[in-house]
Amino acid sequence: MKETRRRRTGADHEHVEKMSVRAAMLLVAVAAVLLHLLQWILLPFVIAGVLAYVCTPAIDWLSILSSTRRAVVAVSVFVVLLLVASLIGLLGVPSLVRELTRLATDFQGTVEALAHALIGSAKVNLLGEPMTAEQLAQAVAAGARAWVGETGHIVSAGSAAFVTIFGAFLTLVLLFYFLLNGPAIARGLLRLAPPGQRPLIRHVWSQADPVLRRYILGVLGVIAYATVAAYIGLGLILAIPHAVFLALLTGLLEMIPMIGPGAAAVIAGLVAVRYASGIGPIIGYAVYATALRLSIDQILGPLALGAAARVHPVMVIFCFLAGGALFGIPGLILAMPAALVIRTTLAILYDEPPVVDRNHQ
């Protein structure tokens, strides 16, 4: 009789485990569909949520250490972050705007200077027509004016600027609330799950949280490397103006995989072209940008993030590419955290130990 009960209990347990796996798979599928449909709406929530997740342990630790209410510490941390962002903006944004304004007002001259540096007094064949540097600059400027003159492009640029400004303010508001009420928001999200699954979710999170924090430390290491390497390359070697701000911008944009580094490279490249006195500085910047991206994307990034999360570098690269292709910028940011949470969840549901790459042991 006891043996029969044990068999039934084991069968019931096995049935629950299978149902849990199905529920987890269904949850992943629903989350993937929602993320794909709402990727641009979710972007401020994702950015603010990641920043709050990084800052929450420091807030809790400072609150306990100083015996101060958590809300007071959270507001103080938000003010500090806001002051740091404002300081970086005040130091670099006005000069960057001036450089971009000069580039826009003298776009043809800038293109002509770049063409002279590349081809000198020679001619190049563009679509079968030989053109000098002056003619090439005129053609590029005419094409740019025609593009800007189209109504659809102006409306799109204006809409993008408005969405960016609105998204920045929304991100700040969300960051404030996430810092202030992060634990309460997490408990509220947990209540959305069926009561029977809540212990499993707590257990999964207790196992996934240390992995995610190791991964974030790896990201911070990559950001620090990008900032230092950018300053060495832009400021000490190439002597490009505003190197400190450009280095900080390179490090901050490194938090957005693929798109962020590309934007930083374009901005720094425009400044480099503006002050280039010949072909040498331009080639030097091209070498710098290529070396920086290869060192981060192909060597340091996959190794650091893979070692931190105990994931093979090939899987790190695949997650970034797949997340960006399917879900845009939110997918780039959440690709690796989502993969780590899914791996941890499946290991728990299958009653298996966490997968650890032997290369990282």
Sequence and secondary structure as in RCSB ss.txt:
>XXXX:A:sequence
MKETRRRRTGADHEHVEKMSVRAAMLLVAVAAVLLHLLQWILLPFVIAGVLAYVCTPAIDWLSILSSTRRAVVAV
SVFVVLLLVASLIGLLGVPSLVRELTRLATDFQGTVEALAHALIGSAKVNLLGEPMTAEQLAQAVAAGARAWVGE
TGHIVSAGSAAFVTIFGAFLTLVLLFYFLLNGPAIARGLLRLAPPGQRPLIRHVWSQADPVLRRYILGVLGVIAY
ATVAAYIGLGLILAIPHAVFLALLTGLLEMIPMIGPGAAAVIAGLVAVRYASGIGPIIGYAVYATALRLSIDQIL
GPLALGAAARVHPVMVIFCFLAGGALFGIPGLILAMPAALVIRTTLAILYDEPPVVDRNHQ
>XXXX:A:secstr
 HHHHHHHHHHHHHHHHHHHHHHHHHHHHHHHHHHHHTHHHHHHHHHHHHHHHHHHHHHHHHHHHHT  HHHHHH
HHHHHHHHHHHHHHHHHHHHHHHHHHHHHHTHHHHHHHHHHHHHTT  EEETTEEE HHHHHHHHHHHHHHHHHS
HHHHHHHHHHHHHHHHHHHHHHHHHHHHHHHHHHHHHHHHTTS GGGHHHHHHHHHHHHHHHHHHHHHHHHHHHH
HHHHHHIIIIIIS  TTHHHHHHHHHHHTTSTTHHHHHHHHHHHHHHHHT  SHHHHHHHHHHHHHHHHIIIIII
HHHHHHHHHT  HHHHHHHHHHHHHHHHHHHHHHHHHHHHHHHHHHHHHTT      GGG 
